Amino acid sequence: MFFLSTRGTRLCGRVVDSTFAQLRERLGWRARGHHAAPRIRDLRHTFICHRLIAWYREGIDVDKAILALSTYVGHTQVTDTYWYVTGVPELMGIAAQRFERLAQGGNQ
């Protein structure tokens, strides 16, 4: 993962990490997982999960929209983006409901 400046040049990873640590401290973010503190890459996970949940709620065809989302977050394979679905109970609940409807002979 890399970040660009407003001039389009690559930012130094140490500067990005340091700035993110300061923001994390000011915002009072605390770790919820296996890491000592939220990582900058965790923002991508949160973004993807929130986008998928919103699309399901809005009735968007996620199977069609996921490729654009995958490209947007920099994944080269859509399966890398689908991995994020497994880590969130709300998304797993949506998947279970869709499977139940499908198993009963209805539409997803």
C-alpha positions as CSV (number, residue, x, y, z in Angstrom):
1,M,0.0,0.0,0.0
2,F,1.3,3.4,-0.8
3,F,0.1,7.0,-0.6
4,L,0.6,9.9,-2.9
5,S,1.1,13.6,-2.1
6,T,-0.9,16.3,-3.7
7,R,2.0,16.6,-6.2
8,G,1.5,13.0,-7.2
9,T,4.8,11.8,-5.5
10,R,5.0,8.8,-3.2
11,L,5.0,9.6,0.5
12,C,7.5,8.1,2.8
13,G,6.0,5.1,4.7
14,R,7.5,6.2,8.0
15,V,5.9,9.7,7.7
16,V,2.5,8.1,6.8
17,D,2.8,5.7,9.8
18,S,3.8,8.5,12.2
19,T,1.0,10.8,11.0
20,F,-1.5,8.0,11.3
21,A,-0.3,7.2,14.8
22,Q,-0.9,10.9,15.8
23,L,-4.4,10.9,14.3
24,R,-5.2,7.6,16.0
25,E,-4.1,9.0,19.3
26,R,-6.1,12.3,18.8
27,L,-9.2,10.4,17.8
28,G,-8.9,7.9,20.6
29,W,-9.0,4.8,18.3
30,R,-8.3,1.6,20.1
31,A,-7.4,-1.9,18.8
32,R,-10.3,-4.4,18.6
33,G,-8.3,-7.2,17.0
34,H,-5.0,-9.0,17.4
35,H,-2.9,-5.9,16.9
36,A,-1.7,-3.4,19.4
37,A,-3.3,-0.5,17.6
38,P,-5.5,0.1,14.5
39,R,-3.4,0.0,11.4
40,I,-3.8,2.2,8.4
41,R,-4.6,-0.9,6.3
42,D,-7.6,-1.5,8.6
43,L,-9.3,1.5,7.1
44,R,-9.5,-0.4,3.8
45,H,-11.2,-3.3,5.5
46,T,-13.7,-0.9,7.2
47,F,-14.4,0.9,4.0
48,I,-15.0,-2.3,2.0
49,C,-17.3,-3.8,4.7
50,H,-19.3,-0.5,5.0
51,R,-19.7,-0.3,1.2
52,L,-20.9,-3.9,0.9
53,I,-23.4,-3.5,3.7
54,A,-24.7,-0.2,2.2
55,W,-25.0,-1.9,-1.3
56,Y,-27.0,-4.8,0.2
57,R,-29.3,-2.4,2.0
58,E,-29.8,-0.3,-1.1
59,G,-30.5,-3.4,-3.3
60,I,-27.4,-2.9,-5.4
61,D,-26.3,-6.0,-7.3
62,V,-23.1,-6.6,-5.3
63,D,-21.9,-9.3,-7.7
64,K,-21.8,-6.7,-10.5
65,A,-20.5,-3.8,-8.4
66,I,-17.7,-5.8,-6.5
67,L,-15.3,-5.6,-9.5
68,A,-15.3,-1.8,-9.4
69,L,-14.8,-1.8,-5.6
70,S,-12.0,-4.3,-5.9
71,T,-10.2,-2.2,-8.5
72,Y,-10.8,1.0,-6.4
73,V,-9.1,-0.5,-3.4
74,G,-6.2,-1.8,-5.4
75,H,-6.9,-5.5,-5.5
76,T,-5.8,-7.4,-8.6
77,Q,-8.2,-10.2,-7.9
78,V,-11.8,-9.8,-6.9
79,T,-11.4,-12.8,-4.5
80,D,-9.1,-10.6,-2.4
81,T,-12.0,-8.2,-1.9
82,Y,-14.5,-11.0,-1.1
83,W,-12.2,-12.1,1.7
84,Y,-13.4,-9.1,3.8
85,V,-16.9,-10.5,3.8
86,T,-15.9,-13.4,6.1
87,G,-14.7,-11.2,8.9
88,V,-17.8,-9.2,9.7
89,P,-20.9,-10.7,11.5
90,E,-23.3,-8.3,9.7
91,L,-22.1,-9.4,6.3
92,M,-22.2,-13.0,7.3
93,G,-25.8,-12.5,8.4
94,I,-26.7,-11.0,5.0
95,A,-25.0,-14.0,3.3
96,A,-27.0,-16.4,5.5
97,Q,-30.3,-14.7,4.7
98,R,-29.5,-14.8,1.0
99,F,-28.6,-18.5,1.2
100,E,-31.8,-19.3,3.1
101,R,-33.9,-17.6,0.5
102,L,-32.0,-19.4,-2.3
103,A,-32.4,-22.7,-0.5
104,Q,-36.1,-22.2,-0.2
105,G,-36.3,-21.7,-4.0
106,G,-36.5,-17.9,-4.0
107,N,-34.2,-15.2,-5.4
108,Q,-31.1,-14.1,-3.5
